[in-house]
């Protein structure tokens, strides 16, 4: 890993491998895992899924996984972001936490290794060499470019960033990255990397086949979302994410595509609790179709960090008004009330462990 560099008294390159590889922690924790066979199904061509007693756990899992991938929020710290909503299970990406981490870490650093800055110009530092795999071989590289719109030398409103990984290995998590992402449309006030301070930030993240090969599996991420994070004192952090198309696929497993989503989450870093609510549509490739989901703000999914929700409700709606109302009984058990024929009456009630729900 690279050493620190300083220019005009500012820490400027504090190993951007560490900066951007905060994603590894984000990607190793999230919610229920998956099975099934991947396909190219998308919301553009898929049809609504008819919800039945038999498929209600899988339908519920797909909707819940979509919510948690996009809405789980995180806190900030000077070096490591904490407080992500991690609810156990198959290691699906927590992209809200990823977005917050990148903004916070980049805001704490400068861009250059002493190169001259040109207002509105693109800065492309030398590639960073990643860690050496335990069995030897290539360490891989990370390349970055920064558009420093105001010539400040640090992340400010109007700047943009791109990052690309090439077989880049991170020893801390045994993870290899390829592909990359871009950060644009940035507005930022305050310094998210400083714990206990007020800040707010908004940015658009676009993923271009970013793949993450880790012990829990191999995942690819494609699509775009708008991220907004804010806090008044660094204790309660609120996050909002929205977009029209965001796809996460596990190799050998399902592909989940979120569409028309607007999701909100909060984390209380004193109480170590979280809540999340919102709505959207999710296509599950293993079911060859989509469902709509909604979590009301008055009854959000809430619970202790590192656990499944212990309170809250979600309604998942499929073809012909078939639906399942999902109610958290506690952090280990959930109730599913299935209306298979869409007449507004519960036909089946199931009580399942949260861990059984899978897309």
Secondary structure as GFF3:
##gff-version 3
##sequence-region A 1 359
A	DSSP	beta_strand	6	7	.	.	.	ID=ss1
A	DSSP	beta_strand	10	11	.	.	.	ID=ss2
A	DSSP	alpha_helix	16	20	.	.	.	ID=ss3
A	DSSP	alpha_helix	23	27	.	.	.	ID=ss4
A	DSSP	beta_strand	47	48	.	.	.	ID=ss5
A	DSSP	alpha_helix	56	71	.	.	.	ID=ss6
A	DSSP	alpha_helix	95	107	.	.	.	ID=ss7
A	DSSP	beta_strand	122	123	.	.	.	ID=ss8
A	DSSP	beta_strand	128	129	.	.	.	ID=ss9
A	DSSP	beta_strand	141	147	.	.	.	ID=ss10
A	DSSP	beta_strand	160	170	.	.	.	ID=ss11
A	DSSP	beta_strand	175	190	.	.	.	ID=ss12
A	DSSP	beta_strand	199	214	.	.	.	ID=ss13
A	DSSP	beta_strand	217	231	.	.	.	ID=ss14
A	DSSP	beta_strand	236	250	.	.	.	ID=ss15
A	DSSP	beta_strand	255	268	.	.	.	ID=ss16
A	DSSP	beta_strand	273	284	.	.	.	ID=ss17
A	DSSP	beta_strand	289	295	.	.	.	ID=ss18
A	DSSP	three_ten_helix	297	299	.	.	.	ID=ss19
A	DSSP	beta_strand	301	304	.	.	.	ID=ss20
A	DSSP	beta_strand	313	317	.	.	.	ID=ss21
A	DSSP	three_ten_helix	319	321	.	.	.	ID=ss22
A	DSSP	beta_strand	323	328	.	.	.	ID=ss23
A	DSSP	beta_strand	333	339	.	.	.	ID=ss24
A	DSSP	beta_strand	348	353	.	.	.	ID=ss25
A	DSSP	three_ten_helix	354	356	.	.	.	ID=ss26
###
